[in-house]
């Protein structure tokens, strides 16, 4: 169905944009927009009013943008993003960039900070590969968050006079926010930030042979570090406010995609 609209050209990279961070989709050139509702297996996210797959050009990359993601806590389905991620791989992409909002455990990560994820902690017992009827479900997650892509993103941020922090992301499925005790436990385990997305997508991406760059926008300090209540609306507003900076960084990142990745991807 997708090929009938976009032709045979190979997709270089996929980009998953979560709630409050989807404005970059409007920057895609020569865009072909396909609503999720027309794609079997693409679930409709509650937080995105216009969920769609957008294929076109961003910088020098031919990109597939997933405008909106299905979270585990919407339908208790940890495998909700499997069809989109597998579709990306079947379209020929070699990498996935996934972006989400997160709460900070470190005081030096104020709201608006951008964090490049170096590793994750998942102690939920949830894995999108559980139950897959093949040995392909045994995926090695060593090096899940690709060092080369992280270095290239750091270079792009430096060229714009910005800095992206590095951090370990701990997955909490939600939808309730974490307790102060949850956060103290996460600190003790070595986490720097917490969130409800990214990890299932990263696992699926590795299952299908995709390299991963994961970025988090800090929307708030986590429970053990703040005293005021937190609402989803607060997080969405903060994410939207920081999206302009993130968009500039990603456009810079994708400018040199073809030049460098033609040589190095999947090597």
N, C-alpha and C positions, 0 to 999 in steps of 0.2 A: 504493500500500500504506500509506504514511504517512497520507495524507489520509483513508483509510477509518477510521483510529483517532483522528485529532485534529480532524476536521471542516475547515471552510473558513477559519478565522481565520488571518490573516497572521502569520507569524513576524517579529519585529522584528530579531533579532540571533542569530548563532551563537557558540558558545563551544567551542573545542577544548582539552581538558585532557589533558596527557601524564602519564606515569608518575610516581607519587608526589604528584601535584597534583590528583587526581580527587575529593577529598572534597567539593568545592563542589557536585558533582552532587547530593548528599544534601540540599541546601538548597532545591532547586527545588520550588515549591508546585504543587499540582494536577497532579502529574507523570504523564505517560504514558511508560512505559518500553518501548522496542522493542529487543530484542537485535540486535546487528549480524548475527548468524547468520541472521536472518529477512529481511535487506535485501540483495538482489542487488547486488554491486559494493562492499559494505562489507567490506573485508578484516579479519581478526581479528588485532589486535596481540598480540605475544608478551608485552609487559610489563604488560598489563591483564587481570586474571582475570575481569572482568565487563564486557566492552565492550558499550556500548549507547548508543542515541540516546534522550535524555530531553527531552521537550517539556513546557513548563509556564511558570510565572511565577517570575521572580527580580527583586525590587524591583518596578518598574513596567514591566518589559520582558517580553514574551512571547518566550521564548528556546528555542533548540534547542541542547542540550548534547551534544557528542560526547565520551563518556567513553572515552578511549583513542584513540590515533592509530597509524596504520601508518607506520613510519619507512622511509626508503629502505634503510637497512642491514639490514632484516629480510628483504627479498626482492629487493633490487637493482632496485626499481621506484620511480623518482622521481615517477611519476604515481599513486602508491598512494592519495592522498587526493583525487583528482579527483572521484570519484563523490560522496563526502560533501559537498565544497564546492559542486559544481554542484547537488546536491539542495537545499542550503541556499538558494541563489539562486532555485531554482524554487519554493521554499516562500514566497517573497516577501521574504526578509530583505534588508536593505540594508547590513549590516556584519558583520564577523567579528572576534571577539576570539580570538587564539590565544596559548597560554601554554606555555612549555617551560623546562626546566632549562638552565643554561649555566655555562661556566667563565669566570672573570674574568681579564682581562689587566691591569687596573688594580689597584693595591694598595688604593685607597680603595673597593673593592667587595668587602667580606668576605662569607663565606658567610651566606646569609639575606637579602642585599640584593635589592631588586626593581628591575629596570631596564626602563624604557620604551624600546623600540627606535625609533630615529629613522631608520635606514637599514640596508642590509645590503651585504655584499660576498660575491659568489658567483663564485669562480674555479675551480669544480670541472668546468666543462663540462657540468654536468647542468642541465636545464631541463624542467619538467613539460609545457611546451607544444611541445617538439620533436616533430616528426612529425605534429602536428595538421594534417589536410588542408584547411585553410582559412586565409585571411589573418588570421583572428582570433587566430592564434598570435603575431602581432607586437604585443605589449602594451607600452605605454609605462609604465615603472615610476617615473617622476617622481612624487614625492609618494605613494609606496606606503603609507607609515605615516602615517595621517591626522593632521594637526596638530590639528584640532578635537577629535578623540577623545583625543589625548594631553593636551591642555589640560584636558579634563574629568576625565581620570583623575588628573592632578596636583591638581586642585581637590578631588577626593574624598579623596586621601591627606592633603592639608593639613587637611581637616575632621576627620580622625581623628588629627591630630598626628604624621603620618608623612611620610616623604619618599621619592619614587621618583627614582632616578637616570635620566639619559638616556644612551644609548650606541649605538654602531654594532656590529652583530652580524655576525660572519663565519661562513659556513656551511662546516662540514667534515662530510662524509657519514658518517664512522665506518665500522664500529663501533669500531675502535681509537681510543684517545685520541691527541691531537696530541703531537708531539715538541717539545722546547724550541726547535728551529730553526723549526718550523711557527709557534710562538707569536711568536718574534722577527720573523718575516716578517709575521704578522698585525699586530703592533704598528707595524711600518714602514709598512704600508698604511693605518693609521688605525683599526683595529678596537679595540673596548673589551672585547668578550666573544666567546666562540666557542661553537658548539653544533651539534647534528646534526638539528635540526627547524626549524620556523617558516618558513624561506625558501620551500620548495616550496608550502606552504599560502598564503603571502602572494601569490606569483605567480599561483596558481590563483584566489585571491580577486579579484585585479585583472582577470584574464581574464573573470570573470563579473560584473564591475561592483560588487563589494563593497568598501566602505571597510574599512580594516584598523587594528586596535589590536593590537600585539604586545608581550607582556610576558615577561620572563625572570626566573626565580629563580636567583640565584647559589648554586651548590652547592659550589664549590671554586675555588681559584686555579689558573690554567692552568699547563702544564708548566714554562715558563721561570721561574715565580715560586714554585714549591714544590719540596721535596726528597723528600717522602714519596710512596710509590706511591698510585695512585688506583684504586678499584674502583667498579663500577656500584652495588654495595650501599651504599657510602659516599654516593654521589650521591643515591640514592633516599631514604636516611634523612634527609639534610639537606633535601631537597625536602619530604618529609612534615612535618618539624619546622617549616618556614616556611609551610606551607600555611594555618595558622590565620590568620596576619596577612594573607596574600594574599586569603583568603576574605572577611575583613572589608572589605578595600579594594574588592573587586569588588562585594560587596553594596551598599556605599555608592555606588559608581559607577553601578550599575543602578537605584538608587532614583529618580533623576530622568530616566531614559531617555526615557519617553514625553513628558514635559513639554518637553524640549529637542529631542529628535531628530525629533519630528513636523514641526518647522519647518525643521530644518537638514540632515537627512540627504540625501545625494547632491546637495547644493548647493555 
